[in-house]
Amino acid sequence: MRASSALERCIDGVQSGGIPISILASDIKEALNALDEIVGKTFTEDILGRIFSKFCIGK
């Protein structure tokens, strides 16, 4: 339930636009942590790196 809620917040944020990338990353980390409790340790930074390497993030 926690993972689903965090991912829904992330999706809503992406669809609405204007949400800082740090907030989206925080939601993804929260989802990964929740799933980690079920399936075991994941390498969060590696996964986030792969996800955000596909996006052009300007400063």
C-alpha positions as CSV (number, residue, x, y, z in Angstrom):
1,M,0.0,0.0,0.0
2,R,2.8,2.4,0.9
3,A,4.6,1.7,-2.4
4,S,1.4,2.2,-4.4
5,S,0.6,5.5,-2.7
6,A,4.1,6.8,-3.3
7,L,4.1,5.9,-6.9
8,E,0.6,7.4,-7.4
9,R,1.9,10.7,-5.9
10,C,4.9,10.5,-8.3
11,I,2.7,9.9,-11.3
12,D,0.3,12.7,-10.3
13,G,3.3,15.0,-9.9
14,V,4.7,14.2,-13.3
15,Q,1.3,14.6,-15.0
16,S,0.5,17.9,-13.3
17,G,4.0,19.3,-14.0
18,G,5.9,21.8,-12.0
19,I,6.8,19.4,-9.2
20,P,10.5,19.6,-8.3
21,I,12.5,16.6,-9.3
22,S,13.6,16.2,-5.7
23,I,10.0,15.6,-4.6
24,L,9.5,13.0,-7.4
25,A,12.8,11.3,-6.4
26,S,11.6,11.2,-2.8
27,D,8.4,9.5,-3.8
28,I,10.3,6.9,-5.8
29,K,12.7,6.3,-3.0
30,E,9.7,5.8,-0.6
31,A,8.2,3.3,-3.0
32,L,11.5,1.4,-3.3
33,N,11.9,1.3,0.4
34,A,8.4,-0.1,0.9
35,L,9.1,-2.8,-1.8
36,D,12.4,-3.5,-0.2
37,E,10.7,-4.8,2.9
38,I,8.9,-7.4,0.7
39,V,11.6,-8.5,-1.8
40,G,14.9,-7.6,-0.1
41,K,17.6,-5.0,-0.5
42,T,17.7,-3.0,-3.7
43,F,20.3,-0.5,-4.8
44,T,18.1,2.6,-4.8
45,E,20.7,5.0,-6.2
46,D,21.4,2.7,-9.1
47,I,17.7,2.5,-9.9
48,L,17.1,6.2,-9.6
49,G,20.2,6.8,-11.8
50,R,18.8,4.6,-14.5
51,I,15.3,6.2,-14.3
52,F,16.5,9.8,-14.3
53,S,19.2,9.2,-17.0
54,K,16.4,9.0,-19.5
55,F,15.1,12.6,-18.6
56,C,16.7,15.9,-19.5
57,I,16.9,17.7,-16.2
58,G,17.9,21.3,-16.5
59,K,19.1,23.5,-13.6
